[in-house]
Structures are given as structure tokens and as C-alpha cells.
Amino acid sequence: MGAGPMTRVVVVDDQTLVRQGIRRLLDLAGIEVVGEADDGATALDVIVAHRPDVALLDLRMPHRDGIWTLRQLSDRAVDVPVLVLTTFDDDALLLDAVRAGARGYLLKDVTLEQLTRAVETLASGGTLIAASITDRLLRAIRSAPAPVGVAGSTPQELTGRELEVLRLVAEGYTNREIAGALFLAEGTVKNHVSTILLKLGARDRTNAVLRALHEGILR
């Protein structure tokens, strides 16, 4: 039996050397780079044109930055998982990325194995936030004027099973992996995730995890 289709990604970074380095690393891991961009406006065109499995996105870029790109993708209902790759020098900027819909966050000094795992996790429908980033994001969330999620809403209490599912979502597990870990049907996990999003007033998995951190549901 032949190998399955390669995971396809777009790399967005204003530094040519960084883009070339990421491309070569991903090529070694059997991940195909189908497009590149050096600013947000070009990134939007490339992502819409190629519809990759994952987009790797820098936040700080000239002209149109990563936050602008995320918001435009959301406004246009372009459902491409975005993995933010950052030097992590601005907590507020990362919080903006959360609110704009990014599904993963890594520092640029990650290993090839960590980058590959993150790409495959997002391509499979999961989320991934590096542990070193979670603490910084949590502090930013707590100092922000409004909580992540639906402004003014109070999250409904989660059941024990929903908490189990949410903890695994926070660790980057996909629905299939959660089903295996908890001995559930994948459809049951999907139902739990949908209920969790509804109860937390969150639009996606990453937003749900950060809302849960903000409310003290996850620690």
C-alpha cells in the first residue's frame, strides 16, 4: 500500500532566509510547501489560491501583518488551520492572534520534530500551544479588559467527561486521539467538543482552551 498524500503547507514570513530554512526542514520531514509569502496581503492570496492543510504564519510583518491575515481569513470563511511561528516578544499580539482564530503557537527555536508534530496535529483537526507560550498567554488573558470568548457571558459548568476531553484538547490531541485515549467513539468526542464550545462561548478549540484557562476551569 502506498503512502498517503503529503501534508501541504504555506509559509508566511517576511525574512527570506527563515522561509527557505522552514521549507528545507519540512521537505526533510515529507511535508510539501506549496506556497510562500512575505507579508499579509500576499499571504491571503496564496492561502486562498492553494488552500493548504496548514498555514505557518509570522505575526510581525511589514504592510499587512499576521493579525490582519487571520482576520481576513475569518471574514472570508477560509477554513485553513493557522500555526503561528513567533519569536514571542509581545504577549498582547499573541492574544490578538487567539481572538483572530489561530489554532497553534510555537516559538521559532523549535526542533524539526516539534514543528512537524504541530503541523500534523493542526492538519488533523487538533490544536497545539507550546507550554512556554501557554503561561505567557494566560497572563495576557488575565490582564486583558475582556475575557476570550463571548463578551459578558458566563461559562456553563462542564461535566467530568467534558473536562477530560477539554484537557486532552489543551494538550493538542485530535478527536481521533481523544477517542482512543478515553475509549469513546470519535463521533461521541465530536459531540463533547461541540458542547464544550457552546458552554464556554468559544468559537473554536483554541479559544475554548484559553477561555477555560481564563476562568480557572483548566490550570
HELIX and SHEET records of a PDB file:
HELIX    1   1 THR A   16  LEU A   28  1                                  13    
HELIX    2   2 GLY A   40  HIS A   50  1                                  11    
HELIX    3   3 GLY A   66  ASP A   75  1                                  10    
HELIX    4   4 ASP A   91  ALA A  100  1                                  10    
HELIX    5   5 LEU A  112  ALA A  123  1                                  12    
HELIX    6   6 ALA A  131  SER A  143  1                                  13    
HELIX    7   7 GLY A  160  ALA A  170  1                                  11    
HELIX    8   8 ASN A  175  LEU A  182  1                                   8    
HELIX    9   9 GLU A  186  LEU A  200  1                                  15    
HELIX   10  10 ARG A  205  GLU A  215  1                                  11    
SHEET    1   A 6 GLU A  32  ALA A  37  0                                        
SHEET    2   A 6 ARG A   8  VAL A  12  1                                        
SHEET    3   A 6 VAL A  54  LEU A  57  1                                        
SHEET    4   A 6 VAL A  82  THR A  86  1                                        
SHEET    5   A 6 GLY A 104  LEU A 107  1                                        
SHEET    6   A 6 LEU A 128  ILE A 129  1                                        
END                                                                             
